[in-house]
Amino acid sequence: MPHPLETEVKVPVADLSALRTRLLALGFRSVVPFQDETSVLWDRQGELLGKGCALRLRRYGSATRLTWKGPKVADAKLKIRPELETGVGDGQALEGILRELGFAPVLSMEKRRELLERPGLAACLDEAPFGTYLELEGSADAIQVALVELGLEDAPVETRSYPALYAAHGLV
């Protein structure tokens, strides 16, 4: 059975406050206010990263989630890849399980994020140590409509993942 596909785009933006105002005017609602997020990538001797995959344990607000991401599917503008994700009741216990299975943390990333949603589309406003970004996640059509509504249809997109950006800025 094929895995669900995550489809998203990441756009560097200069003014998150103005963008947030535009998103709200377009029917998005704030689901999780700006708060710290910590994401840790886990691997076992380079086994996952070598295949273009990632295993992430994310703490965002009071929630902890475990995510597996598969290799990227080719696309010039959108990032499309298989993804499986689940909530975690006890993050420390899960870390212990991962270690017992031979996994180790290989990269820790911190940023601030606000999550906004409207039917069929999520928008994340991200403050990373190296810049501010809008991530849109949903169907390719819903993403394109939102980019046009926001006047960002011709904006340059950031095709690198956050782990790649952290590495490019010497933060690993």
C-alpha positions as CSV (number, residue, x, y, z in Angstrom):
1,M,0.0,0.0,0.0
2,P,1.5,3.4,-1.0
3,H,2.2,5.9,1.7
4,P,0.3,9.3,1.8
5,L,2.2,12.0,0.1
6,E,3.1,15.3,1.7
7,T,3.0,18.2,-0.8
8,E,4.4,21.6,0.3
9,V,6.3,24.7,-0.7
10,K,8.6,26.9,1.3
11,V,8.9,30.6,0.4
12,P,11.3,33.0,2.1
13,V,9.4,36.1,3.3
14,A,10.5,39.4,4.8
15,D,7.5,40.3,7.0
16,L,5.7,37.5,8.8
17,S,3.3,40.0,10.6
18,A,2.0,41.4,7.3
19,L,1.8,37.9,5.8
20,R,-0.2,36.7,8.8
21,T,-2.6,39.6,8.4
22,R,-3.1,38.6,4.7
23,L,-3.6,34.9,5.6
24,L,-6.3,35.8,8.1
25,A,-8.0,38.0,5.6
26,L,-8.0,34.9,3.2
27,G,-9.9,32.8,5.7
28,F,-7.0,31.1,7.5
29,R,-7.4,30.7,11.3
30,S,-4.6,30.4,13.8
31,V,-4.6,26.8,15.2
32,V,-1.3,27.0,17.2
33,P,0.1,30.4,18.1
34,F,3.8,31.3,17.6
35,Q,5.8,29.1,19.9
36,D,9.1,27.3,20.1
37,E,9.5,24.1,18.1
38,T,12.3,21.6,18.4
39,S,12.8,18.9,15.8
40,V,15.4,16.1,16.2
41,L,16.4,13.9,13.3
42,W,17.3,10.3,14.2
43,D,19.2,7.8,12.2
44,R,21.0,4.5,12.5
45,Q,24.5,4.7,10.9
46,G,23.3,6.9,8.1
47,E,20.8,4.3,6.9
48,L,17.8,6.7,6.5
49,L,19.6,9.8,5.4
50,G,21.5,7.8,2.8
51,K,18.2,6.8,1.2
52,G,16.9,10.4,1.3
53,C,14.6,9.6,4.2
54,A,14.2,11.2,7.6
55,L,12.9,10.1,11.0
56,R,11.9,13.2,13.0
57,L,10.8,13.6,16.6
58,R,9.2,17.1,16.9
59,R,8.1,18.9,20.1
60,Y,5.8,21.8,19.3
61,G,3.8,23.4,22.1
62,S,2.5,20.6,24.3
63,A,2.5,18.0,21.4
64,T,5.2,15.5,20.4
65,R,5.0,13.9,17.0
66,L,7.1,11.2,15.2
67,T,7.4,11.5,11.5
68,W,8.9,9.3,8.8
69,K,9.6,11.1,5.5
70,G,10.5,9.1,2.4
71,P,12.6,10.2,-0.6
72,K,11.5,13.3,-2.5
73,V,9.5,13.0,-5.7
74,A,10.9,15.2,-8.5
75,D,9.2,18.6,-8.8
76,A,10.7,22.0,-9.7
77,K,8.7,24.1,-7.2
78,L,6.9,21.8,-4.8
79,K,8.4,19.4,-2.3
80,I,6.5,16.1,-2.6
81,R,7.4,13.0,-0.6
82,P,5.8,10.1,1.2
83,E,5.1,10.9,4.9
84,L,3.8,9.0,7.9
85,E,3.2,10.8,11.2
86,T,1.7,10.0,14.6
87,G,1.3,11.7,17.9
88,V,3.5,10.5,20.8
89,G,2.2,10.3,24.4
90,D,5.7,10.1,26.0
91,G,8.5,11.7,24.0
92,Q,11.2,10.6,26.5
93,A,10.0,6.9,26.4
94,L,10.1,7.1,22.6
95,E,13.6,8.4,22.6
96,G,14.6,5.4,24.8
97,I,12.9,3.0,22.3
98,L,14.7,4.6,19.4
99,R,18.1,4.3,21.2
100,E,17.4,0.6,22.0
101,L,16.7,0.1,18.3
102,G,20.1,1.5,17.4
103,F,19.0,5.0,16.4
104,A,20.8,8.2,17.6
105,P,20.0,11.9,17.3
106,V,21.9,13.3,14.3
107,L,20.6,16.9,14.1
108,S,18.6,19.1,16.4
109,M,16.8,22.2,15.0
110,E,15.0,24.9,16.7
111,K,12.7,27.6,15.3
112,R,9.5,29.4,16.2
113,R,6.3,28.5,14.3
114,E,2.7,29.5,14.0
115,L,0.3,27.2,12.4
116,L,-2.7,28.6,10.5
117,E,-5.3,26.5,8.5
118,R,-8.2,26.8,6.2
119,P,-10.0,23.9,4.7
120,G,-7.6,21.8,2.6
121,L,-4.5,23.9,3.4
122,A,-2.1,24.5,6.2
123,A,0.2,27.6,6.5
124,C,3.2,27.7,8.8
125,L,4.9,30.9,9.6
126,D,8.5,30.0,10.6
127,E,11.2,32.1,12.3
128,A,14.5,30.1,11.9
129,P,17.9,31.3,12.9
130,F,18.7,32.1,9.3
131,G,15.5,33.6,8.0
132,T,11.7,33.7,8.0
133,Y,9.6,31.5,5.8
134,L,6.0,30.6,4.8
135,E,5.3,26.9,4.3
136,L,2.1,25.9,2.6
137,E,1.0,22.2,2.8
138,G,-2.0,20.7,1.0
139,S,-2.8,19.7,-2.6
140,A,-0.7,21.2,-5.4
141,D,-3.8,23.1,-6.6
142,A,-4.6,24.5,-3.1
143,I,-1.0,25.6,-2.7
144,Q,-1.0,27.3,-6.1
145,V,-4.3,29.1,-5.4
146,A,-2.9,30.4,-2.1
147,L,0.3,31.6,-3.7
148,V,-1.7,33.6,-6.2
149,E,-4.0,35.0,-3.5
150,L,-0.9,36.1,-1.5
151,G,0.8,37.6,-4.6
152,L,3.6,35.1,-4.2
153,E,3.1,33.0,-7.4
154,D,6.4,34.3,-8.8
155,A,8.3,34.5,-5.6
156,P,11.4,32.4,-5.4
157,V,10.9,29.2,-3.5
158,E,13.3,27.5,-1.1
159,T,13.7,23.9,-2.3
160,R,16.1,22.9,0.5
161,S,14.8,21.2,3.6
162,Y,15.3,22.7,7.0
163,P,18.1,20.2,7.8
164,A,19.8,21.2,4.6
165,L,19.4,24.9,5.5
166,Y,20.8,24.3,9.0
167,A,23.8,22.6,7.4
168,A,24.2,25.4,4.8
169,H,24.3,28.0,7.6
170,G,26.8,26.0,9.7
171,L,24.3,25.2,12.4
172,V,24.8,21.4,12.6
